[in-house]
Amino acid sequence: MEADLAIAYERCRALHKQHGRTYYLATRLLPAWKRRHVHALYGFTRYADEIVDRTEALPARERAARLTEWSDRFVAGLRGEPVDDPLLPAVLHTIAVFDLDVDDFVTFLRSMAMDLTVTSYETYDDLLDYMEGSAAVIGTMMLPILGSSDRVAAREPARQLGLAFQLTNFIRDVAEDLERGRVYLPVEDLTRFELTPSDLRPDNPKIKPLIAYEVSRARRHYAFAAPGIPLLEPASQACMRTAYRLYGGILDEVEAADYDVFARRATVPNSRRAAVAIRSLLTRPGTEVSA
């Protein structure tokens, strides 16, 4: 049993290392005993995302069936039934150790199911409904693992940080999402800048004001999230300061590229990643985070 659990945690860690380079680096600043639980949450969310996004050659009905089957296995595991799965034992163990709110996981799976049928969002409120599951609840899942001196006060900033990270990804990945037939930037925002989804192409300079607008919106989420980091347990603050700075750094790279999200995928240079991590480690716990 313990061997199977260790294998499941290692599977989650490998997924995290392969697909979440920025967050994985930040996670290495956590105490060792916390890391595997963060890997478990990442593995859960990544595996669900893979079912949705990495099986695009399959009919939508079959992809939905695969997601439902895996979700049912997860729910069965919550009931205490044996689970034959490469990573779910680690997730179920983490939920039990920290008494995580199962409703957060249900909400997350609802948003993953939306990705099978929803390809655009009319308003930002509509997008926020999707991001409630795909992003905000990730923050509330993480909070008990990170620990906090005031979990009530830290809850909304944790949600806001999840939203900030997700919107950063949407800005960076406009071209990649278009290849999947999805547009996450709200239609009302495109309309504001006299654009339609078909106008989202590399040779259209009218896109840049739209991207600048979304960057400013993402930065507002970061500003709302910043007060929560000093409320975390001291041993968790360097990790989240690093994640905060590196994801925010993606927006810096988008700005430095004059809001061109088609020429290349915005990434933070390795030299800056290392410097941010070191600076976060050297920052006194409780220090405010500038937005």
C-alpha positions in Angstrom: 0.0 0.0 0.0 2.7 2.5 1.0 4.7 1.5 -2.1 1.7 2.2 -4.3 1.2 5.5 -2.7 4.8 6.5 -3.2 4.6 5.6 -6.8 1.4 7.7 -7.2 3.2 10.7 -5.6 6.2 10.2 -7.9 3.9 10.1 -10.9 2.4 13.5 -9.8 5.8 14.9 -9.3 7.0 13.9 -12.7 3.9 15.4 -14.3 4.6 18.6 -12.4 8.2 18.8 -13.4 7.4 18.1 -17.1 4.5 20.5 -17.6 4.7 23.1 -14.8 8.3 24.4 -14.9 7.6 27.7 -13.2 5.4 26.4 -10.4 7.7 23.4 -10.0 10.7 25.6 -9.4 8.7 27.6 -6.8 7.6 24.4 -5.1 11.2 23.3 -4.5 11.3 26.2 -2.0 8.7 24.4 0.2 9.6 22.1 3.0 10.0 18.6 1.6 7.0 17.2 3.4 4.7 19.7 1.8 6.1 19.3 -1.7 4.6 16.0 -2.5 1.1 17.2 -1.6 1.4 20.2 -4.0 2.6 17.8 -6.7 -0.5 15.7 -6.0 -2.8 18.6 -6.6 -0.9 19.6 -9.7 -1.0 16.0 -11.0 -4.7 15.8 -10.5 -5.4 19.0 -12.4 -2.9 18.3 -15.1 -4.2 14.8 -15.7 -7.7 16.0 -16.1 -6.5 18.7 -18.5 -4.6 16.1 -20.5 -7.8 14.1 -20.9 -9.5 17.2 -22.3 -6.7 18.7 -24.4 -4.4 15.8 -25.4 -7.1 13.6 -26.9 -8.4 16.0 -29.5 -8.3 13.4 -32.3 -11.1 11.6 -30.5 -14.8 12.5 -30.9 -16.1 14.9 -28.2 -18.4 12.2 -26.9 -15.5 9.8 -26.3 -13.4 12.5 -24.6 -16.3 13.3 -22.3 -16.7 9.6 -21.5 -13.1 9.4 -20.5 -13.3 12.4 -18.3 -16.5 11.0 -16.7 -14.9 7.6 -16.1 -11.9 9.2 -14.5 -14.1 11.5 -12.4 -16.2 8.5 -11.3 -13.0 6.7 -10.2 -12.0 9.7 -8.1 -15.5 9.9 -6.5 -15.3 6.2 -5.7 -12.0 6.7 -4.1 -13.5 9.4 -1.9 -16.0 6.8 -0.7 -13.1 4.6 0.3 -13.3 2.2 -2.5 -10.0 0.8 -4.0 -8.8 2.8 -6.9 -6.8 1.4 -9.8 -5.1 4.6 -11.1 -1.5 5.8 -11.5 -2.0 9.1 -9.5 -5.4 9.2 -7.8 -4.1 7.5 -4.6 -1.8 10.5 -4.0 -4.6 12.9 -4.5 -7.0 11.1 -2.2 -4.3 10.8 0.4 -3.6 14.6 0.2 -7.3 15.3 0.5 -7.5 13.1 3.6 -4.4 14.5 5.3 -5.5 18.1 5.0 -9.3 17.6 5.0 -9.6 19.5 1.7 -13.0 20.6 0.6 -14.2 18.0 -1.9 -16.5 20.6 -3.5 -13.5 22.4 -4.9 -12.5 19.3 -6.8 -16.1 18.8 -8.1 -16.1 22.5 -9.3 -12.7 21.9 -11.0 -14.0 18.9 -12.9 -17.1 20.9 -14.0 -14.8 23.4 -15.6 -12.8 20.7 -17.3 -16.0 19.3 -18.7 -16.9 22.8 -20.1 -13.7 22.7 -22.2 -15.2 19.8 -24.1 -18.1 21.9 -25.4 -17.4 25.6 -24.8 -15.1 27.4 -27.2 -15.6 31.0 -26.3 -17.0 33.3 -23.5 -19.2 36.2 -24.2 -18.3 38.3 -21.1 -15.6 38.4 -18.4 -18.2 37.2 -15.9 -18.8 34.2 -18.1 -15.1 33.5 -18.2 -14.9 34.0 -14.4 -17.5 31.3 -14.0 -15.2 28.9 -15.9 -12.1 30.1 -14.0 -13.9 29.6 -10.7 -13.2 25.9 -11.3 -10.1 26.0 -13.4 -8.2 28.5 -11.2 -9.9 30.0 -8.1 -10.5 26.7 -6.4 -6.8 25.7 -7.0 -6.0 28.5 -4.6 -8.4 27.3 -2.0 -7.1 23.7 -2.4 -3.6 24.9 -1.9 -4.2 27.1 1.2 -4.5 24.3 3.8 -1.2 22.8 2.5 0.6 26.1 2.5 -0.9 27.0 5.9 -1.9 30.4 7.1 -2.0 32.5 10.3 -5.5 33.7 9.2 -7.0 31.3 6.7 -10.2 33.3 6.5 -8.3 36.5 5.5 -6.0 34.5 3.2 -8.8 32.7 1.3 -9.8 35.5 -1.2 -6.2 36.4 -2.0 -5.5 32.7 -2.7 -8.5 32.7 -5.1 -7.3 35.9 -6.8 -3.8 34.4 -7.3 -5.3 31.4 -9.0 -7.3 33.8 -11.3 -4.1 35.8 -11.9 -2.1 32.8 -12.9 -4.9 31.5 -15.2 -5.4 34.8 -17.0 -1.7 35.1 -17.5 -1.8 31.7 -19.2 -4.6 32.7 -21.4 -2.8 35.9 -22.5 0.5 34.0 -23.2 -1.3 31.1 -24.9 -3.6 32.9 -27.3 -2.0 31.2 -30.4 -2.0 27.8 -28.8 -5.6 28.0 -27.7 -6.6 29.1 -31.2 -5.1 26.0 -32.6 -7.5 24.1 -30.3 -10.4 26.1 -31.6 -10.8 28.0 -28.3 -10.7 31.7 -27.5 -10.6 32.5 -23.8 -10.4 36.3 -24.1 -14.0 37.4 -23.8 -15.9 38.3 -26.9 -17.0 41.6 -25.3 -13.3 42.5 -25.0 -12.6 41.7 -28.6 -15.6 43.8 -29.6 -14.3 46.7 -27.5 -11.2 46.8 -29.7 -13.2 46.2 -32.9 -12.0 42.6 -33.3 -13.6 39.2 -33.9 -12.1 35.8 -33.2 -11.1 35.5 -36.8 -9.1 38.7 -36.4 -6.8 37.0 -34.0 -3.8 36.4 -36.3 -0.1 37.4 -36.3 -0.4 40.0 -38.9 -3.1 42.1 -37.2 -1.6 45.0 -35.1 -5.1 45.8 -33.7 -4.6 42.8 -31.3 -2.0 44.6 -29.3 -4.3 47.1 -27.5 -6.5 44.1 -26.6 -3.6 42.2 -25.1 -2.5 45.3 -23.2 -6.0 45.5 -21.7 -6.0 41.9 -20.6 -2.5 42.4 -19.1 -3.8 45.3 -17.0 -6.8 43.1 -15.9 -4.4 40.3 -14.9 -2.3 42.7 -12.9 -5.4 43.7 -10.9 -5.8 40.1 -9.8 -2.2 40.0 -8.8 -2.7 43.2 -6.7 -5.7 41.6 -4.9 -3.6 38.5 -4.3 -0.5 40.2 -2.9 -1.8 40.7 0.7 -2.3 37.0 1.2 1.3 35.9 0.8 2.5 37.5 4.1 -0.4 35.6 5.8 1.0 32.2 4.8 3.1 30.1 7.1 6.7 31.4 7.0 8.0 28.2 5.4 5.5 28.6 2.5 6.1 32.3 1.7 9.3 31.9 -0.4 7.5 29.4 -2.6 4.5 31.7 -3.3 6.6 34.9 -3.6 8.6 33.1 -6.3 5.4 31.8 -8.1 3.9 35.3 -7.8 7.0 37.0 -9.3 7.6 34.5 -12.1 4.0 34.3 -13.3 3.9 38.1 -13.2 7.1 38.0 -15.1 5.4 36.4 -18.0 3.3 39.5 -18.3 6.5 41.6 -18.2 7.8 39.5 -21.2 4.5 40.1 -23.1 4.9 43.8 -22.5 8.6 43.7 -23.6 7.5 42.0 -26.8 5.1 44.9 -27.5 2.1 42.6 -26.7 3.0 40.3 -29.6 1.7 36.9 -28.3 2.2 35.2 -31.7 5.9 35.6 -32.4 7.0 33.5 -29.5 5.7 32.0 -26.3 6.5 34.5 -23.5 8.8 32.9 -20.9 10.9 34.3 -18.0 14.7 33.8 -18.7 16.4 31.2 -16.5 18.8 33.9 -15.0 15.8 35.9 -13.8 14.0 32.7 -12.5 17.0 31.9 -10.3 17.4 35.5 -9.1 13.7 35.6 -8.1 14.0 32.4 -6.2 17.1 33.5 -4.3 15.6 36.9 -3.5 12.4 35.2 -2.2 14.4 32.9 0.0 16.2 35.9 1.5 13.0 37.9 2.1 12.0 38.1 5.7 8.6 36.3 6.3 5.7 38.7 6.7 7.2 41.2 4.3 4.5 42.8 2.1 4.5 41.9 -1.6 4.4 44.8 -3.9 1.8 44.4 -6.7 
